Amino acid sequence: MNERIRALALQVGMRSPDLFKLTVAHMSVDTLEEFNAETIRDCIQTLRSNGYDDAAQCLQDIYFGLDHPI
């Protein structure tokens, strides 16, 4: 598994030694939502770090809303 995905999963509270065995049925909605949000935040930061500020802002606006700063 990609180590960045593993780190994000552990950051939001997924505590399985083999994250591939986790399924949506085993996760709370809150944990899944937080994992999704952390993944999007990571993507936004990667875009900004590579000079794609317009794309980062677009992704942020679409996922988090226009008035929600990260």
C-alpha positions as CSV (number, residue, x, y, z in Angstrom):
1,M,0.0,0.0,0.0
2,N,1.2,3.5,-0.7
3,E,2.8,4.8,2.5
4,R,1.1,8.2,2.2
5,I,-2.3,6.6,2.1
6,R,-1.4,4.4,5.1
7,A,-0.2,7.5,7.0
8,L,-3.5,9.3,6.2
9,A,-5.5,6.3,7.3
10,L,-3.7,6.0,10.6
11,Q,-4.1,9.8,11.1
12,V,-7.9,9.5,11.1
13,G,-8.0,6.5,13.4
14,M,-7.9,3.5,11.2
15,R,-6.0,1.0,13.3
16,S,-5.6,-2.1,11.2
17,P,-2.2,-3.7,10.5
18,D,-3.5,-4.6,7.0
19,L,-5.5,-1.6,5.7
20,F,-6.3,-3.5,2.5
21,K,-8.6,-5.8,4.6
22,L,-10.7,-2.8,5.8
23,T,-14.0,-2.4,4.1
24,V,-16.5,0.4,4.2
25,A,-18.7,-1.8,6.3
26,H,-16.0,-1.8,9.1
27,M,-15.6,2.0,9.2
28,S,-17.8,4.6,10.8
29,V,-19.1,7.3,8.5
30,D,-17.2,9.9,10.4
31,T,-13.9,8.0,9.9
32,L,-14.6,7.6,6.2
33,E,-15.5,11.3,5.8
34,E,-12.4,12.3,7.7
35,F,-10.2,10.0,5.6
36,N,-11.7,11.5,2.4
37,A,-11.2,15.0,3.7
38,E,-7.5,14.3,4.6
39,T,-6.9,12.8,1.2
40,I,-8.3,15.9,-0.5
41,R,-6.3,18.2,1.8
42,D,-3.2,16.2,0.9
43,C,-4.0,16.6,-2.9
44,I,-4.5,20.3,-2.5
45,Q,-1.2,20.7,-0.7
46,T,0.6,18.7,-3.4
47,L,-0.9,20.9,-6.1
48,R,0.1,24.1,-4.3
49,S,3.6,22.8,-3.6
50,N,4.0,22.2,-7.3
51,G,2.7,25.6,-8.4
52,Y,-0.8,24.6,-9.4
53,D,-2.5,27.1,-7.2
54,D,-5.5,27.5,-9.5
55,A,-6.2,23.8,-9.6
56,A,-5.7,23.6,-5.8
57,Q,-8.2,26.4,-5.3
58,C,-10.7,24.8,-7.6
59,L,-10.4,21.5,-5.8
60,Q,-10.8,23.2,-2.4
61,D,-13.8,25.2,-3.6
62,I,-15.5,22.1,-5.0
63,Y,-14.8,19.8,-2.0
64,F,-14.9,22.1,0.9
65,G,-17.0,25.0,-0.4
66,L,-16.1,28.5,-1.4
67,D,-15.9,29.9,2.1
68,H,-14.0,27.1,3.9
69,P,-10.3,27.8,4.2
70,I,-7.9,24.9,4.8
